[in-house]
Amino acid sequence: MSLTLDLSGQFAVVTGGTRGVGAGIARAFLRAGAEVVICARRPPDGPVTAAGRSARFHPVDLREPEAVRAFFDRLAATHGRLDCLVNNAGGTPYRLLGQTDAERHARVVALNLLAPLTASLAAYEVMRQQPAGGSVLMIGSVSGTRPSPGTAAYGAAKAGLEHLARSMAVEWAPRVRVNTLVLGMVRTELSALHYGDEAGIAAVGATVPAGRLAEPAEIGDACVFLASDRAAYLTGASLLVHGGGERPAFLDAANVNRPTTDDSTANHPTAFREAAAETPSIAGTEAPKEN
């Protein structure tokens, strides 16, 4: 039996939907039949289109609460509904904590945590009045689940975003569902800036168990599923969309004999742990994040 996700007649907003992951999400919603508005400070380089349809762009600075509230008020007046908000806008430059002042790090937190909070509160005011409620999706990151050197404020904001989503899910249930997608590395038009040429991108992709970086369309498909009625019982959840995660550094750094796989050790849960413990793990490095 085929699985069809039809969002015809629904209205979705994707923040930061002008390029990269955000544009991929917007296109997925368009393919599913939804009407889509994308917003950012600057317009896209070209129309964001899919399935013969286009997302409409509205300029808004998501770090300005009054502007955000006015934006959602206008959308509610124009469309009369809001079915899904995808909080995708975010990012950070690579900057070690000690290389700049707290104010710069605070701006990263404002964009990646406070802006989604502001947008979600504004969207909630629309959704809570609808008989069918609505869905809010947070675009998180693996940077929020482990140390993130060079992007520490970003990682802290993404960790807070995931926790915020869980709390929203409890407070706003059952009418409004709130879920998080925890992303790994995604291949976009900016990948070369982070990972180098095609050989560099392939080498980085080889570190992922899935063997490659995600495509924006794959992130979009996951968003469409969480926004659809097929996910009606999912709220407060974190969906890992990272191709299997990151290979632990100690597996490559350890210079020890691997345990045998005879009957005495093949299924012993501590066999490899004990062998690996003889060699300390090493910290990895990471490229700047796009989401």
PESUL-V985886 format. One record per backbone hydrogen bond with DSSP energy under -0.5 kcal/mol. CO is the residue of the C=O (numbers start at 1). NH is the residue of the N-H. E is the energy in kcal/mol with one decimal. If there is no record, write none. Layout:
CO:NH:E + CO:NH:E
//
This chain:
2:4:-0.6 + 3:5:-0.5 + 4:6:-0.8 + 5:7:-0.6 + 7:10:-2.2 + 10:35:-3.0 + 11:83:-2.2 + 11:84:-1.6 + 12:37:-2.3 + 13:15:-0.5 + 13:86:-3.0 + 14:17:-1.0 + 14:39:-1.6 + 16:19:-0.7 + 19:22:-0.8 + 19:23:-1.4 + 20:24:-2.0 + 21:25:-2.3 + 22:26:-2.5 + 23:27:-2.5 + 24:28:-1.7 + 25:29:-2.1 + 26:30:-2.2 + 27:31:-2.6 + 28:32:-1.6 + 29:34:-2.3 + 30:33:-1.5 + 32:7:-3.0 + 33:9:-0.8 + 35:12:-2.8 + 36:56:-2.3 + 37:14:-2.4 + 38:58:-2.2 + 39:16:-3.0 + 39:17:-0.7 + 40:60:-2.0 + 47:49:-0.8 + 48:55:-2.7 + 50:53:-2.1 + 53:50:-2.4 + 56:38:-2.7 + 58:40:-0.9 + 60:62:-0.8 + 61:64:-2.1 + 63:65:-0.7 + 64:68:-2.2 + 65:69:-2.6 + 66:70:-2.2 + 67:71:-2.0 + 68:72:-2.2 + 69:73:-2.1 + 70:74:-2.2 + 71:75:-2.0 + 72:76:-2.4 + 73:77:-2.1 + 74:78:-2.2 + 75:79:-3.2 + 75:80:-0.6 + 76:80:-1.7 + 83:135:-1.8 + 84:13:-2.5 + 85:87:-0.6 + 85:137:-3.0 + 86:15:-2.4 + 86:88:-1.6 + 87:139:-1.9 + 93:95:-0.6 + 96:99:-1.9 + 97:100:-1.0 + 101:104:-0.6 + 101:105:-1.4 + 102:106:-2.6 + 103:107:-1.5 + 104:108:-1.2 + 105:109:-1.9 + 106:110:-2.5 + 107:111:-2.0 + 108:112:-2.2 + 109:113:-2.2 + 109:114:-1.4 + 110:115:-2.4 + 113:117:-1.7 + 114:118:-2.6 + 115:119:-2.6 + 116:120:-2.5 + 117:121:-2.3 + 118:122:-1.9 + 119:123:-2.6 + 120:124:-2.6 + 121:125:-1.4 + 122:126:-0.7 + 123:126:-0.8 + 123:127:-2.7 + 124:128:-2.8 + 126:129:-1.0 + 127:130:-1.8 + 130:133:-1.3 + 134:177:-2.4 + 135:85:-2.2 + 136:179:-2.2 + 137:87:-3.3 + 138:140:-1.0 + 138:181:-2.8 + 140:183:-1.0 + 141:144:-1.9 + 142:145:-1.9 + 142:146:-0.6 + 148:151:-2.0 + 150:95:-3.6 + 151:155:-2.6 + 152:156:-2.6 + 153:157:-2.3 + 154:158:-2.5 + 155:159:-2.2 + 156:160:-2.3 + 157:161:-2.2 + 158:162:-1.8 + 159:163:-1.7 + 160:164:-2.8 + 161:165:-2.2 + 162:166:-1.6 + 163:167:-2.0 + 164:168:-2.8 + 165:169:-2.4 + 166:170:-1.4 + 167:171:-2.5 + 168:172:-3.0 + 169:173:-0.5 + 172:176:-2.1 + 175:134:-1.5 + 175:177:-0.5 + 177:136:-2.9 + 178:236:-3.4 + 179:138:-2.7 + 180:182:-0.6 + 180:239:-3.1 + 181:140:-2.9 + 181:183:-0.8 + 182:241:-2.6 + 183:142:-2.5 + 185:214:-2.3 + 186:188:-0.6 + 187:216:-0.7 + 188:191:-1.7 + 190:193:-1.0 + 190:194:-0.9 + 191:194:-0.7 + 191:195:-3.2 + 192:196:-1.5 + 197:201:-2.7 + 198:202:-2.5 + 199:203:-2.3 + 200:204:-2.5 + 201:205:-2.6 + 202:206:-1.8 + 204:207:-1.5 + 205:208:-1.6 + 207:247:-1.0 + 208:211:-2.4 + 214:187:-3.5 + 215:218:-1.2 + 215:219:-1.3 + 216:220:-2.4 + 217:221:-2.3 + 218:222:-1.6 + 219:223:-1.9 + 220:224:-2.5 + 221:225:-2.1 + 222:226:-2.1 + 223:227:-1.9 + 224:228:-1.0 + 225:228:-0.9 + 228:231:-1.5 + 229:232:-1.3 + 231:234:-2.1 + 233:235:-0.7 + 237:180:-2.6 + 237:239:-0.5 + 238:240:-0.6 + 239:182:-2.7 + 239:241:-0.7 + 241:184:-1.5 + 242:245:-1.3 + 243:210:-1.6 + 245:209:-0.6 + 248:251:-1.3 + 248:252:-0.5 + 249:252:-1.1 + 249:253:-1.8 + 250:254:-2.6 + 262:265:-1.4 + 262:266:-2.4 + 265:268:-1.6 + 267:269:-0.6 + 268:271:-1.2 + 270:274:-2.6 + 271:275:-1.4 + 272:276:-2.8 + 273:277:-1.7 + 275:278:-1.2 + 276:279:-1.8 + 289:92:-0.9
//
